Amino acid sequence: MTAVAPDPRLAERAVLRFPEGFRWGAATASYQIEGAAAEDGRTPSIWDTYARTPGRVFQGHSGDVACDHYHRYRDDVRLMAELGLGTYRFSVAWPRIKPDGSGPVNARGLDFYDRLVDELLSHGIEPMATLYHWDLPQVLEDRGGWTNRDTAYYLADLAAATVTRLGDRVATWTTLNEPWCSAFLGYGSGDHAPGRQDPVAALEAVHHLLLGHGLSVRALRAGGAREVSLTLNLACVRPDDPADPHDLAAVRHIDGLHNRIWLDAVLKGGYPQDMRALLARFGVDRRVEPGDEAVIASPIDLLGVNFYQPSRVRAGVGVTCGPANPGSEGCEYVPQDLPVTAMGWPVDATALYELLMRLSTDYPGTPLMITENGAAYDDVLVGDRVADADRIGYLDAHLRAVHAAVSEGADVRGYLAWSLLDNYEWAYGYGKRFGIVHVDYDTQRRTPKDSARWFTDVIGRNGLS
Ligand code: FCB
C-alpha cells in the first residue's frame, strides 16, 4: 500500500488554537531558585529557619544555593528567550528588600530585581512580579508572623517600596502566592514554614494574609501598577458519592476552606457565611475589624489560578481531613483511582476544566490566568537529554482542558508552566523535579527537557497539534 501524504488542511484543522494575545510563560519563586541566602544584606526567612530545623525538610536541604539564579539570572533569561517564553513570573524575596521585615529598604536587594527586570525586557519577556511567595522575614515571624495584624501592613510597605522601584517596567503584579498554603500548611499542619500547628493561628493567618493582600492592592495601584492580581491554589473538590447529602456537606466545608474563603472575600465583598461561622467557632472573628472586608475586596484585574490535582472527600464518623483543614471533623479525603505524579498527586485534567467553568459561573467578570501548572516526575538525564514524556502528557492534557474551558467562554488570558527550572520543592527539598529545564545541582548545568522543546512548539503555534 502506498502511504498517502496527510492533507495539510487536516493538520491545520486539528490544531487547537488559543486566543490571540494569550500569554505563555513559566513561573518560579525566590526561595526556590535564588540561593545567595546571605548576600547583599538578605536576612533569614522562615524557610531558612525551617530548613535548618532537624526533620522538617527532606535530607535537611535548604535554599542556601538552590539554582544559584541570583548569580546566573542572565543565563537563565537567555534560556527563557531561547525557549520562546513571553512571560516570566517570579517572586521577590522580602528579606532581601526589607531585611528587618518592616524597616528601611535595602537598595542592594532591590538592585537584583532591577537587573533581572531589565534583562527580561531586553529579551522581550514580560516580567510578572509576585510580592510574597512564602519567604517571610524570620524577624517578623518572631513577632507572630501572619498571626500578627501588623504583618499585613508590612506587606503593603513592601509593595510600595517594590512598585516604586520597578513599577515603571513591571506592569503585572501579584500580591500573594497561594495564601492557603501560607495559612493552613504554615500554621495549621506545620508542613510548611514556620511549622506551627494551631488552628486558631491558621485562621488568624487567613485573615491577615487577606488583609495584607487588600492593603497591597491599594499600595500597588497608588504606585502606578497597571495590572494587579492574586494567585490562589484553587481546588476542584468532588464528592465520593454525589447522591449522598453528607458527602456534599463535606465537599462544601473543604470547598469553603480552599476556595470560597478567599474568593468570596476578594471578589464578593466578604467572607461566606459558613466560613465566617468557622472563624467565630475558633474565636477569630474578633480579628475582623470594621472596614477590613472592604479593603480585602479592593478590585483586582486578574485572578491567578494554580492547579495541580483534584480532590475527593466523603463524610464519616470519627474522621477528619487533618490539621490543615480546621473544623473538618466528619470529613475525610478519599483516595482516587487515578495515575499519580512523583509527588503522589492524582492526575485528572478534567478537574481543571471543571474548576475554570465553575469560576466563570460563580465569579464572573474577573479575567483568569493559569499562573502555575505542572508535575514532578522521576526524570533521568541521559547524556544531554531528559525524555519526560509523562510531563508532556500532563501539560498537554491540562492545556486541552484550558482550551475546552476557553472555548466555552472561560476568560483565561494565559498559561504559565511550573516550573522553568527544577528547584527547591519546599519540604521535599531537591528530591522532586518540576522543571521543564533539568538542573544538575552539582554543576548548575541547565538542560532543557523534551517538555521544554515541546512547550516551545506550543508557544510558537499558540496552540496544540
Ligand atoms: C505550588 C507552589 C510552588 C511549587 C508548586 C509545586 O503550591 O506555589 O512554589 O511548590 O506548588
Residues whose N, C-alpha, C, O or C-beta is under 5 A from the ligand:
A	BS01	FCB	A29 E178
